[in-house]
Amino acid sequence: MSTTLESSHLAGEQLRARIAWYYFVAGLTQQEISDRLGIARARVNKIAGQLRADGSVVIDIRLPLASCVQLEEKLKEIYGLKSAVVVPALDDDEQQRRMLGEAAASILDEMIADGQGISVGWGRTLSATIKQLRSRRLRDSSVVSLMGGLTRGSETNTFGVSTELAKTLGADCYYITAPVYCPCVESREFLLQHSGVNEVMERARRSDLSIVSCGDLTSRTPLTAINSVHERLPQLRKCGAIGEILGTFLDADGAPVAHELNDTVIAMSPSDLKKVPNSVLISGGLYKADIIHAILAAGYVNNLVTDEAVAQRLLQRG
């Protein structure tokens, strides 16, 4: 009898946890949650109200999902990660990024400290993460961009992301004042000889903490919209590329492919990223599972924030 009661209580707590994530973090409506979980909308409404009243939901969600915790432990074991955070999977990319950002911010708030060099990539997921970080004023700390920029301004551009992170943390900010891709290898070498670019690149390599995302080769990844990348997508696929991290295109094993874009990119290399003491990959969506696996298999990062669907696929691959 006691086992049955314990099982019933656990199931109830897991239902409360899922509703908490979907309602308070992902922003789903009560009807959408009702349809997703197959329960009455009135029950969703009742539980959501109870979560506020009993203190289970305050600024963050204090209810862990057992299924996600199990995935986190397995991911750490298989890929040798320092930490892994898994959130419920959603079909909507924007809602998924919001949940990933909330979860990532919670672990980054614990990692970030005075006296650190913090480097950051770019993208919508990282932008969503920064919005959830606790504002503070760090001492003797700096933020540095990990990639060159785009000619078009955007909050997801490397300049926008690094500026917003520095503002949130009250830290100095350093930019790589160069394009993410140069026209040729010679122009890249010339820019890297420029003292300003060199100094920032070296500062990035000395980071204590790096925060990055990744992309596949579909139109869902903003990097593929850049003309220099878009027109070369067939070539990249022919070379075996399945996605990118910090603008470097990788194959299924995580090795950089032999392509001119990799020879002309101005960004921290995956091999240098691997040397950073703490590196956090924040990325979700099943369409990114292959590139996330490649990055983890190659050991480029040592912390991961992703969703349930990706985590399950990673464990199948691992």
N, C-alpha and C positions, 0 to 999 in steps of 0.2 A: 504493500500500500504506500509506504513512504517513498519508494522509488518512483511510483506512478505520479505522486504529488510533486516530487522534485522535477520530474520530466515535464510536467504540465507547467510548473512555475518557470522553468528555463525557456520553454516555448513562448510563454507570455512575455518574458523579458526581451527575447529576441524580436518579437513582433513590435514591442514598444521601441526598441532600438532602431529598427528599420523605418518605422513611422517618423521617429525623431530625425533621422538622416534625410529622408525624402521631403519632409515638410519644412524643417527649420534650416536645412543647409541647401538642398537642391531646389527648394522653392516650388515643389509640385503642389497642385491643388489637392484638396481632400478627395475630390472625385477621381483624380488621376491616381492617387494612392490606393483608393478603393478598388479601382479597376486592376491595378498592378498586383495587388496582394489578394484579390478575390474575396474581400470582406466588405460588409456594409459600410456606406459612407458615414452613417451615424456612429459606428464603432470607431472609425478613424477620428471623427470629431471629438468623441469622448476621451480617447487616449491622448490626443494632442493637447486637450485641455488639462488632463491629469499631469502630463509631462511638465507643463509650466508650473502647475500648482505645487507639485511635490519636490521641485528643485532638481529634477533629472536633467532639465535643460535650463542652463543659465546663459553664459556667453558661449560656452562650448557644450558639446554633448558628452555626458559622463557614462553613457551606456555603451559598452563594447559589444560588437557583434561576434559571437563565438565562431561563426564560419569564417569571418575575415581574420580573426586572431589566429586560427589554425593555418590559414593560407600564409599569413605573415611569418609564422615560425618555420614553415616549410621552405618559403622563399629564402629566408636568411640561411638556412642550412644548405640548401642546394647551390645557391649562388655566392655564398660566403659574405653576405651583407652584414653591416653593423646594425642596421635597422630596416624594417619594411613596414609600410602602412598601407592597408587595403581598405577601400571604401566600396559601398554598393555600386553596382554597374547601372548606368542609365543609357538610353538610346539617344537622348538629346545631348549634343556635344557641349553646348553652352552650360547646361545644368551639370554635366559631368565635370567640366573645368571648375565650376564653382565648388563642387564637393572636393575635388582634388586640392584646390587652393586652400580650402578651410583646413583639411587634414595636414597639408604640407606646412601651413603657417604654424600649426600647433607644435610640430617637432622643431621647426626652425627657430621658434621663439625660445626653445630650450638650448639650441646649439649656438645661437648668436650671443656674443659677449664682447666686452671692452677689449681693445687691443688687437682686434682681428682685421685681417685683410679678407674681404668678402667679394667674390667675383660672381658675375651673373651673365647668363645667356640672354635669349630673347624669346618672344612668343606669347600667345594668348594665355596659356596655362600659367606661365610665370607672372604675367600681369595680374591674373586672378589671385595668385598666391600673395603677391605683395599687398594687394588691397586688404587682405585678412591679417597681415602682420601687425603686431602691437607697436605703436609709435613709441620711440624713446630717443635719447641722445647718447650715443656711444662715445666713449673716450678713446682717443688714439686709434681710431679705426677708419677704414676706407672701403669704398665700393669701387670696383673696376669692371668695365665691360670685357667680355671674353671674345667678342667678335667685332669686326668692322661693321659699318652701318649701311643703311640704304639711303637713297637720295630723297625718298618720300617719308615725311614724318608720320609717326604712329605711336600709340602707347605700347604697342607690341614690338616696335623697333628696338634695337639694342640700346640706342641713346635714351629712348623713352623709359624703358624698363630699368636701366641702371640709374637714371635720374630719380625716378620714383622711389626706388629702393633706398638710395642715399638720403632722400628727403625723409622717408619714413624712419630711418635709423639715425638721423642727425649726423651723418658721416660725410667726409669729403668724397668726391666722385672723380674718377679718372676714365677717360674715353679713348678708345682706339680710333683716332681721327683718320680713317682710311675706309675705302669701300670693302664690303665683305668679300667680293671677288674682283681681282685685278684683270685688266685686259690680257696680260701675258705674264709669264714667269719673270721676265726681266723687270717689268714695272713693279711686281711684288717685291723683288729683291731690292729695288731702289727705295721703295717705301719703308722696308724693314731696316734699311740703313739710316733712315731719318731718326734722330735721337729721340724725339717725342714718342713716336710709335714704338720704338724699341724699348723705351723705359716702361711704357704702359704694359707691353707684352710681358716684360720681365716681372713687373709687379703682379700681373695675373698669374704667372707661373709660381709665384711665392705665396699664393692665397692659402689661407687657413681653411676656408669654406667656399665651395663652388656650388652654385645652384643652376641646374640646366634642365632643358627639356629635349625632345627629339621629334623628328618628323618622318613620315613615309614619303612615297613618291607620288601620291595622289594630290588632287587639287585642295584637299583639306589642309595641307601643309602650306602655310603662306610663302615659304621659301621657293616653292615650285612656281610661284607666280612671277618671280623675277625673270626678266627676259633671258638673261644669260644662262639660267637654269632650265627654264621652260623649253627652250629650243633644243636643249641637249638631253632631255629626258629619255628619248629612245637610245641614245648612246650610253647613258648611265645604266639603263636596264641591261643593255647588251654586255656591259662590263661586269654585270652581276650585282649592281647596287640595289639595295632594298630600302634604303632610307639614309638619314643623316643625323649627326650630332655636332653642334657648333659649326655647321656648314661643311663638314667633312663627310663624304658619302662612303658608306660601309657596305660590305657584302654580308651574307648570312652568318658568317663566322665572326663578324666584327672587324674584319681587316679593311683598311682603306682601299678602295678600288683604284686601278690605274687609269685615271682620267684627268684631263687638264684642269677641271674645276678644283680638284684636290691639290693641284700644284699651284693654284693661284689664289687660294682662300687665305684671308688674313683673319686668323682666329687661333685660340689655343688648340693645339692638336689633341686628339684622344689620348695619345701616349703621355702627354704632359698632364692632362686631366687625371690620369690614373695615379699620378704622384701627389695629388692634393690630399691632405690628411682627411678631410671630410668633404665628400661630394654627394649631392642629392639630385637624383633624376626624378622629375615630376612629370608623369605622362600617363595618359589612359586612352581608352578607345580600342576596341578589338582590332581595328585596322592597323594599329601601331604595334601589335604584339610581336611581330617578327623582328622589327628593328630594336624594340626594347630587349628582346631575348639576345640579339647580337651584341648589344652594348653590355649587358650583364655577363654574358658568356666570356667576353673579352676582358672583363674586370675593370672597365673604365670608371665605374662609379661604385661607391660602397654603401649608399642608402637609396631606397626606392619608395616612391609614393605612386600607387596605381589603383586600378579598380578590380573588382572580383573577376570579371570575365577575362581580363588580361592575365591576372594572377593564375587562374586555372589553366589557361593556355600555356603560360610559362612553365608551370609544373609538369604539364604533359611533355613539353619540349625538353625540360631539364633532365 
